[in-house]
Structure formats: C-alpha cells, structure tokens
C-alpha cells in the first residue's frame, strides 16, 4: 500500500516547490523539497554539488535522498521533486510505489516567465544561458523527460492559477485517502 505521500514532478520552474509549500501550509501537512533536503544533507547547494562532481554523481545522491525520504516518511507529506528526479534509475517506479505522483505540466512560455527572474532558485542545467538558449534547452528537456512525466498517476496543467491547482491536488489527495 502506498504511503501518505504526494510527489509533485515536472519541469524546472513549473511550480512544484511553490505549490508544495502552499499546499502544505494550507492543509497543515509536512512538506519536503527534495533539492533542499539534498542540500542540507550534503552541506552544499545544488549548484555546488553539480560543480563538485557531475550530473551522474548528483543523480546518485538525489536517488539516495529519495529512498531515505520514502523509508522514513509515515505521515501525510507533499514532496517537491527535482525536475529530473523521475527520469533517472527507476525513480519514477519508486515514486509511484511510495505514494501518488502528480505531473505539473506547464507550457514553455510560463516556464520561461518563471525562470526569468521571478524565481531566485538556481537551476544548474539552465544557469548562464540567454533566453533563446534556455528555450531550446527547455524544449529538449521536455522532449526527453515527457516519457517519464507521463508515468505519473495524475497530470495537472499549471495555467498560473494557484487556487485552482491547489484544489485539484487536494481533490486527488482526498480521493486517494491521503488526507
């Protein structure tokens, strides 16, 4: 039986962390941002972890953190995953086995808007790029990651309406007896 965990997955800057924190505050449940958890456990920022090794070593650390969180979580929790989390190893299966997965789908224009200064969160795969290159990189990431994102149990569209999206997440959690 799945644990009482809601996993939000999707592209960088689709709103996973923002919605997870808003949902947790609104419905008084635990919230974990996988990137923040990893930063705390490693004592480095995500950018520093990338710089110290490479994406492969980062993904191994990310996987270990994911397994650790799944093993010790036993109360209602919403988890914001990194954009690439479900796309490596068998992480999407781990997510689906340990809770419900919700893919926050977002069009490229909203992703660009969120990346261009609205969010101060560093994004190692997109840092130091101009808008045209970022757009191309996002298109490539969407193309390669969609296969994994579509393995989520649910897909919700982020059309920049937080109240509606939070209500949809709530209804999913309620219907799955997580709240």
Helices and strands as residue ranges (DSSP letters): E 5-9, H 16-27, E 30-33, H 34-42, H 46-52, H 55-72, E 77-80, G 85-87, H 91-98, E 100-106, H 108-113, I 114-118, H 131-149, E 154-158, H 162-175
